[in-house]
Structure formats: C-alpha cells, structure tokens
Amino acid sequence: MIHSYKLGGLNIVLDICSGSVHAVDEVAYDIINLYEKEEKEKIISLMLEKYGDREDVTREELELCFDDIERLKKEGKLFSEDTFEPMAGELKKKSAGIVKALCIHIAHTCNLNCSYCFASQGKYHGDRAMMSFEVGKQAFDFLIANSGTRKNLEVDFFGGEPLMNFDVVKKLVAYARSIEKEHGKNFRFTLTTNGVLIDDDVIDFANREMSNVVLSLDGRKEVHDRFRVDYNGKGSWEKIVPKFQKLVEARGGKNYYMRGTFTHHNPDFLEDIKEMLSLGFKELSMEPVVCAEDDPSALTAEDLPVVMKQYEELAELMLKKYKEGDGFTFYHYMIDLKGGPCIYKRISGCGSGTEYMAVTPWGDLYPCHQFVGEEKYKLGDVWKGVTNTDTQNEFAECNVYTREECRNCWARLYCSGGCAANAYHATGSVKGIYKTGCELFKKRMECAIMLEVAKTLGE
C-alpha cells in the first residue's frame, strides 16, 4: 500500500508497510500511482501523451523509471505487503501486567475556570479534592510493584492545577527519589500547570526535578483570555506569561512545552503560534479542543479547511525558520523517518489501561486522564491493583487491526489506531473512530513528513 501527495513543492510517495519515504519527480509520481492499476505499455503511452512536450521524457527514460520502481518493489520499499497483523497485540501480551507510567491527579480543583475544560474545570464531574501524601505514596509503591524489570518510570503531576497541592508534589518526589535506587528504578517527572502559582520556589524545584514541564498558553492574549479566566472572569494572560518566560529562561529553553488549545473561535491557530514565538517560546504544541459537538467551542465542518491550511502554513513557516537557523519545535510534527517506534508499538497502539494509568486523589485507577470519572472504566485502585480485568482486556485488545476503519488507512502505522478516549467520547466505544481527529492527524503527518523530507533534501 502506498500513499502519495503533493505538498510544499514536493511529490511524496509513502510506502506504508516498509516506512520508506520517496521524493520523486512528476513523471515518477504519476507512474507510481498508475503502477498497480494499468499495464506497463498503457502507462508509458499515457506518460508520452501527457509529457510529450518535454525532451527528457522519452520511452527509454520511462523504461528506466519502471526499472527503478520494480527494483524498489523487490527490495520491499514500494508496494510492500502488510505482514504485521499476526503480531498485533503481541507487545501487550508480552508486557501484560507491566505498568510504566502514571498520571497522578494531585489536585481535582483549579484556580481557573476554563469553559472548554474537558475535566469540568479540573473536578472531573465530581467533587473537588486534593491527593494526600499517603495516597500518592501508595501510587508510587503500586507503580514500582507493577513495573517488572522496567528501569525508567514516568510520572506526570496533573490536575486540575497541580500547584494547588505543591507541598504534596514535593513530598512525593522526595519519596520517589528515596526509594528509586534500592528498586533499580529511575523516575522521570512531568509537571503540567496553568502557571498562575509559579514562583521562584516552583521554578527551582521544576528545574531540579522535572524532566519536562507543560505550560498552558493559548497564544494571543485575546484568544487566551476568552476562555482561560479566573472565577471572577478575569483573563490570566498577563499574569502567567512573565512567569512562563522566567521559568523557560531558567531551564535554558529546553525540556518544556507551551501547550495551547484551539477552538471554533480560533481555527487560525497559526497566529497563536506566531505569538508564542514572539514571546520567546520555541517548544510548542497546539491541540484541537476536546468537547461535545454541541459545545460552542467545538470545531465545525466549516472550520476544518481553515485548520488544514493552518497546518500546511505552519510547516512552511517551520521550514523557513529552520533554514534561517531559528527553528522551533511543534509537538505533532516530531517524527523520526529513520527510526521511531518499533513495529510492535506501531501496531499495538496507545498503552492506556495497560502500561499507563491515571490515579485520582482517592487512589482510584483509570485507563488515562480522559476516562477519569467514567465509572464503568474504573480499573481498581492503588491498594488492590487492577480488579476490573474485563475493562483492562478491552484496552489490551485495542490495536489498528481491531478497528476496522484503520485496516486500510495509510496513516495507521503512524497513529497506531488513535486515541481511545477520543474514540469513546465520539462513538461510545474505545474501538471506535473519532473521524475529525483522524482527518486532522493525517494532515499533520503529511505536513510533518514533508517538512523532514525538505530538510533532508536541503542538507
């Protein structure tokens, strides 16, 4: 299976199952797209008719092009077959019962009142709560006890707003550091914050202990302050931007992400990215809003062409900045065309509910942060472990071959079946498909691949 497209002045052909990426001229592009549909002589005739005014397009040159295509096919770099289905699920079977990451909901409350918040202003459709040190300690003990031989363990302090329970965060990190060596583990921490409570103590602690910091900023002041307001309705942009700048400068401009959300009200999100760049931020992410279809913030069918164009223009801007020696990172365009995840990971999909779980302030376990509050998806707790094995098995069975719509999708080995939570909220099933998310993902992949090809050709 191949996927071909034109973008950024390039003709790109992806061989889906080998991972090969080919940048070709117009003639080769046309021949490859006809190769499995027409006989060789018919294709040559069509090419001579289409490109008859070009001196370089002769029967001899077309024959050579065919030879190259056939060689690549024999080498498994074009029209390669999908032989991966028997492997689907094998990685999850091999790692059954092994947990490598936890999302610690240290605070189910927030000091902002964002109307588009998927977590209902941080309380997840339930009571506001703070995690105690005792519950958090048990969560770390659970992770170590269920991590098998894995050395590197990931913990994300999440909310709500984690800094509203900062003392417990510090105590839990200290506890983890005190036990990691005796268990042969290495904890890597992430902190996700809206920035309101950042001060020198937070900055010093984050730079000492956090492998990554995720900072919530929606870009332009008028966009950010439309939703990211306090309980008095006052926007937070002016309060948090200087704090973010100070934190990022103290980190040396590395190991952080500015994470924004774009909605129906700002499908032109590239302008928000430009604003972040003007503020000195270089590690960026803009995510489409996750909310009900009837929510005023939800992206509409009319928004999608605008968003698609924004992704293309973003790739062009990134290439321009890269050539100027002033490059920046966009999370969804980070792709390794020479390596990347192993094939088992590509076909087995998201590890939510199996190797990754969320922990509530009460110690309950859920497949991920987006399932918290969905009682039927409660897996167990940090004392007894996973007791809802039927639900865990449902997540273990999620892969690109159990989702029928994924089987013939060219992007399946890039997205690995997509987000189970988005699928559930869109269709009622973790094995469903969030179609809008799929279309956006495919566009991002086309742009990301084009960007990497353009960089390689320019070297």
C-alpha positions as CSV (number, residue, x, y, z in Angstrom):
1,M,0.0,0.0,0.0
2,I,1.2,3.5,-0.8
3,H,0.1,7.0,-0.1
4,S,1.1,9.8,-2.4
5,Y,0.5,13.5,-2.1
6,K,1.9,16.9,-3.2
7,L,2.9,19.5,-0.6
8,G,5.5,22.2,-0.3
9,G,6.5,21.8,-3.9
10,L,7.4,18.2,-3.4
11,N,5.9,15.0,-4.8
12,I,5.9,12.5,-1.9
13,V,5.2,8.8,-2.0
14,L,5.0,6.8,1.2
15,D,5.3,3.0,1.3
16,I,3.1,2.4,4.2
17,C,4.3,-1.0,5.5
18,S,8.0,-0.5,5.0
19,G,8.1,3.1,6.2
20,S,10.0,4.1,3.1
21,V,9.5,7.7,2.0
22,H,10.2,8.7,-1.6
23,A,10.5,12.2,-3.0
24,V,10.1,11.9,-6.8
25,D,9.6,14.0,-9.9
26,E,6.3,14.5,-11.6
27,V,6.7,11.7,-14.1
28,A,7.7,9.1,-11.5
29,Y,4.9,10.3,-9.3
30,D,2.3,9.6,-12.0
31,I,3.8,6.2,-12.9
32,I,3.9,5.0,-9.3
33,N,0.2,6.0,-8.9
34,L,-0.7,4.1,-12.0
35,Y,1.6,1.1,-11.5
36,E,-0.9,-1.3,-9.9
37,K,-3.9,0.0,-12.0
38,E,-2.7,-0.2,-15.6
39,E,-0.4,-2.3,-17.8
40,K,3.1,-1.0,-18.4
41,E,2.5,-0.2,-22.1
42,K,-0.6,1.7,-21.3
43,I,1.2,3.8,-18.6
44,I,4.1,4.6,-21.0
45,S,1.6,5.7,-23.6
46,L,-0.2,7.9,-21.1
47,M,3.1,9.5,-20.0
48,L,4.3,10.2,-23.5
49,E,0.9,11.8,-24.2
50,K,1.0,13.9,-21.0
51,Y,4.6,14.9,-21.2
52,G,5.2,14.8,-24.9
53,D,6.5,18.4,-25.0
54,R,9.4,17.5,-22.7
55,E,12.6,16.4,-24.2
56,D,13.6,14.4,-21.2
57,V,10.5,12.2,-21.2
58,T,11.3,9.5,-23.7
59,R,10.4,5.8,-23.9
60,E,13.9,5.0,-22.8
61,E,13.7,7.2,-19.7
62,L,10.3,5.8,-18.9
63,E,11.6,2.3,-19.1
64,L,14.4,3.2,-16.7
65,C,11.8,4.7,-14.3
66,F,9.9,1.4,-14.4
67,D,13.1,-0.5,-13.7
68,D,13.7,1.7,-10.6
69,I,10.1,1.1,-9.4
70,E,10.4,-2.6,-9.9
71,R,13.8,-2.7,-8.0
72,L,12.3,-0.8,-5.1
73,K,9.4,-3.2,-5.1
74,K,11.7,-6.2,-4.9
75,E,13.7,-4.5,-2.1
76,G,10.4,-4.1,-0.2
77,K,10.5,-0.3,-0.4
78,L,7.4,0.1,-2.6
79,F,4.1,-1.7,-2.6
80,S,5.2,-3.8,0.3
81,E,2.7,-6.1,1.9
82,D,1.2,-5.8,5.3
83,T,2.5,-8.8,7.3
84,F,2.0,-7.3,10.7
85,E,-1.5,-8.4,11.7
86,P,-0.3,-11.7,13.3
87,M,1.9,-9.5,15.6
88,A,-0.9,-7.3,16.7
89,G,-1.4,-7.4,20.4
90,E,1.9,-9.4,21.0
91,L,3.6,-6.5,22.7
92,K,0.8,-6.0,25.1
93,K,0.7,-9.8,25.8
94,K,4.5,-9.8,26.5
95,S,4.2,-6.8,28.8
96,A,0.9,-7.8,30.5
97,G,0.7,-6.5,34.0
98,I,3.7,-4.2,33.5
99,V,3.0,-0.5,34.2
100,K,5.5,2.0,33.1
101,A,3.7,5.4,33.7
102,L,1.2,7.1,35.9
103,C,-0.7,10.3,35.6
104,I,-1.1,11.5,39.2
105,H,-4.2,13.6,39.6
106,I,-2.6,15.5,42.5
107,A,-5.5,18.1,42.6
108,H,-9.0,17.8,41.4
109,T,-9.5,21.5,41.6
110,C,-8.3,24.5,39.7
111,N,-7.8,28.2,40.1
112,L,-9.0,28.9,36.6
113,N,-12.5,28.4,35.2
114,C,-11.9,27.5,31.5
115,S,-15.3,26.8,29.9
116,Y,-13.8,24.4,27.3
117,C,-12.1,22.3,30.0
118,F,-12.6,18.6,29.3
119,A,-12.2,18.0,33.0
120,S,-15.0,20.3,34.1
121,Q,-12.7,23.0,35.5
122,G,-10.5,20.3,37.0
123,K,-13.0,18.4,39.1
124,Y,-13.9,15.7,36.5
125,H,-17.6,15.8,37.0
126,G,-17.1,15.0,40.7
127,D,-16.1,16.5,44.0
128,R,-13.1,18.8,44.3
129,A,-10.3,17.1,46.1
130,M,-6.6,17.2,46.9
131,M,-4.5,14.0,46.9
132,S,-2.9,13.2,50.3
133,F,0.7,12.2,50.6
134,E,-0.4,8.8,51.8
135,V,-2.5,8.1,48.7
136,G,0.3,9.4,46.4
137,K,2.9,7.3,48.3
138,Q,0.8,4.2,47.7
139,A,0.5,5.1,44.0
140,F,4.3,5.1,43.7
141,D,4.5,1.8,45.6
142,F,1.9,0.4,43.2
143,L,4.0,1.6,40.2
144,I,7.2,0.1,41.4
145,A,5.5,-3.2,42.4
146,N,3.9,-3.5,38.9
147,S,6.8,-2.2,36.7
148,G,8.6,-5.5,36.3
149,T,12.1,-5.1,35.0
150,R,11.5,-1.6,33.6
151,K,14.1,0.8,34.8
152,N,12.7,4.1,33.6
153,L,9.3,5.1,35.0
154,E,7.2,8.1,34.1
155,V,5.1,10.2,36.4
156,D,3.0,13.2,35.3
157,F,1.7,15.5,38.0
158,F,-1.6,16.6,36.6
159,G,-4.9,18.2,37.6
160,G,-6.9,20.4,37.8
161,E,-4.0,22.5,38.8
162,P,-1.1,20.6,40.4
163,L,0.5,23.6,42.0
164,M,-2.5,24.0,44.3
165,N,-1.1,20.9,46.0
166,F,2.5,21.7,45.5
167,D,3.7,20.6,49.0
168,V,2.5,17.1,48.4
169,V,4.1,17.1,44.9
170,K,7.4,17.9,46.6
171,K,7.0,15.3,49.3
172,L,6.1,12.6,46.7
173,V,9.1,13.4,44.5
174,A,11.3,13.2,47.6
175,Y,9.8,9.8,48.5
176,A,10.3,8.6,44.9
177,R,14.0,9.7,45.0
178,S,14.5,8.0,48.3
179,I,13.4,4.6,47.0
180,E,14.3,4.5,43.3
181,K,17.9,3.2,43.7
182,E,17.0,0.4,46.0
183,H,14.5,-0.8,43.5
184,G,16.7,-0.2,40.4
185,K,14.4,2.4,39.0
186,N,14.7,5.9,37.6
187,F,11.8,8.3,37.9
188,R,11.2,10.9,35.2
189,F,8.7,13.6,36.2
190,T,6.5,15.9,34.3
191,L,4.5,18.9,35.7
192,T,1.5,20.3,33.8
193,T,0.5,23.8,35.0
194,N,-1.6,26.8,34.1
195,G,1.2,29.0,35.5
196,V,-0.8,31.1,38.0
197,L,1.0,29.9,41.0
198,I,4.5,29.7,39.6
199,D,7.1,31.4,41.8
200,D,10.9,31.1,42.4
201,D,10.4,28.0,44.5
202,V,8.4,26.3,41.8
203,I,10.9,27.3,39.2
204,D,13.9,26.0,41.2
205,F,12.1,22.7,42.0
206,A,10.9,22.2,38.4
207,N,14.3,22.7,37.0
208,R,15.9,20.4,39.5
209,E,13.3,17.5,39.4
210,M,11.1,17.8,36.4
211,S,12.3,16.1,33.1
212,N,9.6,18.1,31.3
213,V,7.2,21.0,32.1
214,V,4.0,21.5,30.2
215,L,2.8,25.1,30.3
216,S,-0.8,26.0,29.3
217,L,-0.9,29.1,27.0
218,D,-3.4,29.6,24.1
219,G,-1.3,32.1,22.2
220,R,-2.8,35.5,21.5
221,K,-4.0,37.5,24.6
222,E,-7.5,37.9,23.3
223,V,-7.7,34.2,22.4
224,H,-6.2,33.0,25.7
225,D,-8.3,35.4,27.9
226,R,-11.5,34.4,26.2
227,F,-11.5,31.0,28.0
228,R,-8.7,30.8,30.4
229,V,-10.2,33.1,33.1
230,D,-10.3,33.0,36.9
231,Y,-13.6,32.7,38.8
232,N,-14.1,36.4,38.6
233,G,-14.0,36.2,34.8
234,K,-10.6,37.9,34.5
235,G,-8.1,36.6,31.9
236,S,-4.8,35.1,33.0
237,W,-2.5,36.0,30.1
238,E,-0.8,39.0,31.7
239,K,-0.3,37.1,34.9
240,I,1.2,33.9,33.6
241,V,3.3,35.0,30.5
242,P,6.1,36.7,32.5
243,K,6.2,33.6,34.8
244,F,6.4,31.2,31.9
245,Q,9.2,33.3,30.4
246,K,11.2,33.3,33.6
247,L,10.7,29.5,34.0
248,V,11.7,28.8,30.4
249,E,14.8,31.0,30.6
250,A,15.8,29.3,33.9
251,R,15.5,25.9,32.1
252,G,17.8,27.1,29.3
253,G,15.0,27.0,26.8
254,K,14.8,23.2,26.9
255,N,12.6,20.4,28.2
256,Y,9.3,22.2,28.3
257,Y,6.2,22.6,26.1
258,M,3.9,25.5,25.6
259,R,0.6,23.7,25.2
260,G,-2.3,25.6,23.6
261,T,-5.8,24.7,22.7
262,F,-7.5,26.0,19.5
263,T,-11.3,26.0,19.2
264,H,-14.1,27.1,16.9
265,H,-13.2,30.7,17.9
266,N,-9.5,30.5,16.7
267,P,-9.2,27.9,13.9
268,D,-6.4,30.3,12.6
269,F,-4.2,28.9,15.4
270,L,-1.0,29.7,13.4
271,E,-1.4,33.3,14.6
272,D,-1.3,32.0,18.2
273,I,1.9,30.0,17.4
274,K,3.4,33.2,16.0
275,E,2.5,35.0,19.2
276,M,4.2,32.3,21.3
277,L,7.3,32.7,19.1
278,S,7.3,36.4,19.6
279,L,7.3,35.8,23.3
280,G,10.5,33.8,23.1
281,F,9.0,30.3,23.3
282,K,10.3,27.6,20.9
283,E,8.9,24.3,22.1
284,L,5.2,24.5,21.1
285,S,2.0,22.5,20.8
286,M,-1.5,23.5,19.8
287,E,-4.2,20.9,20.3
288,P,-7.7,20.8,18.9
289,V,-10.3,21.2,21.6
290,V,-11.9,18.1,23.0
291,C,-15.6,18.8,23.8
292,A,-19.1,17.8,23.0
293,E,-20.3,18.5,19.4
294,D,-22.9,21.0,20.6
295,D,-20.4,23.0,22.7
296,P,-19.9,26.5,21.3
297,S,-16.2,25.8,21.3
298,A,-16.4,22.6,19.2
299,L,-14.7,22.7,15.8
300,T,-17.2,22.6,13.0
301,A,-17.1,21.2,9.4
302,E,-16.6,24.8,8.2
303,D,-13.5,25.1,10.5
304,L,-11.7,22.1,9.1
305,P,-10.5,23.6,5.8
306,V,-9.1,26.5,7.7
307,V,-7.3,24.3,10.2
308,M,-5.9,22.1,7.4
309,K,-4.5,25.2,5.7
310,Q,-3.0,26.3,9.0
311,Y,-1.1,23.1,9.3
312,E,0.3,23.5,5.9
313,E,1.4,27.1,6.5
314,L,2.8,26.1,9.8
315,A,5.1,23.5,8.1
316,E,6.2,26.2,5.6
317,L,7.0,28.6,8.5
318,M,8.9,25.9,10.3
319,L,11.0,25.2,7.2
320,K,11.7,28.9,6.7
321,K,12.8,29.3,10.3
322,Y,14.9,26.2,10.1
323,K,16.8,27.5,7.0
324,E,17.3,30.8,8.8
325,G,18.9,29.0,11.8
326,D,16.0,30.0,14.0
327,G,14.0,26.7,14.1
328,F,11.3,25.8,16.6
329,T,9.6,22.6,17.6
330,F,5.9,21.7,17.1
331,Y,4.9,18.6,19.0
332,H,2.8,17.0,16.4
333,Y,5.5,17.4,13.7
334,M,8.1,15.5,15.7
335,I,8.8,12.4,13.5
336,D,11.8,10.2,13.0
337,L,11.8,8.9,9.4
338,K,14.9,6.8,10.0
339,G,13.8,5.0,13.2
340,G,10.9,5.8,15.5
341,P,8.8,3.3,17.5
342,C,9.3,-0.4,16.8
343,I,6.7,-2.1,14.7
344,Y,5.1,-3.8,17.8
345,K,4.4,-0.4,19.3
346,R,3.1,1.0,16.0
347,I,0.5,-1.7,15.6
348,S,-0.4,-2.2,19.3
349,G,-1.5,1.4,19.9
350,C,-1.8,3.5,23.0
351,G,-0.8,1.9,26.2
352,S,-3.7,3.4,28.2
353,G,-5.3,1.0,30.6
354,T,-2.4,-1.4,30.4
355,E,1.1,0.2,30.7
356,Y,-0.3,3.7,31.5
357,M,-2.9,4.7,34.0
358,A,-4.3,7.7,35.8
359,V,-4.7,7.9,39.6
360,T,-7.4,10.1,41.2
361,P,-7.0,11.9,44.5
362,W,-8.7,8.9,46.2
363,G,-6.4,6.4,44.7
364,D,-8.7,5.0,42.0
365,L,-7.2,3.8,38.8
366,Y,-8.5,4.7,35.3
367,P,-7.1,4.0,31.8
368,C,-6.0,7.6,31.3
369,H,-6.8,11.1,32.5
370,Q,-9.6,11.4,29.9
371,F,-11.5,8.5,31.4
372,V,-11.4,9.7,35.0
373,G,-15.0,10.0,36.3
374,E,-16.3,7.4,33.8
375,E,-17.2,4.8,36.5
376,K,-17.5,1.9,34.1
377,Y,-13.9,2.4,33.2
378,K,-12.6,2.4,36.7
379,L,-9.9,-0.3,36.8
380,G,-9.3,-0.6,40.5
381,D,-7.2,1.3,43.0
382,V,-3.6,1.6,44.1
383,W,-4.1,-0.7,47.1
384,K,-5.7,-3.7,45.4
385,G,-4.4,-3.0,41.9
386,V,-6.4,-3.8,38.8
387,T,-9.6,-5.6,39.7
388,N,-11.7,-4.7,36.6
389,T,-9.8,-7.1,34.3
390,D,-12.6,-7.1,31.7
391,T,-12.1,-3.4,31.0
392,Q,-8.4,-3.7,31.0
393,N,-8.7,-6.6,28.5
394,E,-10.8,-4.3,26.3
395,F,-8.0,-1.8,26.2
396,A,-5.4,-4.5,25.7
397,E,-7.3,-5.6,22.6
398,C,-7.3,-2.2,21.0
399,N,-4.9,-2.0,18.0
400,V,-5.0,-1.0,14.4
401,Y,-6.5,-4.3,13.3
402,T,-9.4,-4.4,15.8
403,R,-10.5,-1.1,14.4
404,E,-12.0,-1.9,11.1
405,E,-11.7,1.7,9.8
406,C,-7.9,1.6,10.5
407,R,-7.1,-1.5,8.4
408,N,-6.8,0.3,5.1
409,C,-5.8,3.7,6.4
410,W,-2.4,4.9,5.1
411,A,-1.7,6.6,8.5
412,R,-2.3,3.5,10.7
413,L,1.4,2.9,11.5
414,Y,1.9,6.5,12.5
415,C,-1.2,6.9,14.7
416,S,-1.4,3.3,15.9
417,G,-5.2,3.5,16.0
418,G,-5.5,6.9,17.6
419,C,-6.8,7.9,21.0
420,A,-9.1,5.5,22.8
421,A,-10.6,8.3,24.8
422,N,-11.5,10.4,21.8
423,A,-12.9,7.3,20.1
424,Y,-15.1,6.6,23.2
425,H,-16.4,10.2,23.5
426,A,-17.2,10.3,19.8
427,T,-18.7,6.9,19.3
428,G,-19.3,5.3,22.7
429,S,-16.6,2.6,22.1
430,V,-12.9,2.6,22.7
431,K,-12.6,0.7,19.5
432,G,-14.4,3.4,17.5
433,I,-13.0,6.1,15.4
434,Y,-13.1,9.9,16.0
435,K,-13.3,10.9,12.4
436,T,-12.4,14.5,12.8
437,G,-9.4,13.6,14.8
438,C,-8.3,11.2,12.1
439,E,-8.5,13.8,9.4
440,L,-6.5,16.3,11.4
441,F,-3.9,13.6,12.3
442,K,-3.4,12.6,8.7
443,K,-2.9,16.2,7.6
444,R,-0.4,16.7,10.4
445,M,1.5,13.6,9.3
446,E,1.6,14.8,5.7
447,C,3.0,18.1,6.8
448,A,5.5,16.6,9.2
449,I,6.8,14.2,6.6
450,M,7.1,16.9,4.0
451,L,9.0,19.1,6.5
452,E,11.5,16.3,7.2
453,V,11.9,15.5,3.5
454,A,12.5,19.2,2.7
455,K,15.1,19.4,5.4
456,T,16.9,16.3,4.2
457,L,16.9,17.5,0.6
458,G,18.3,20.9,1.7
459,E,21.3,19.4,3.5
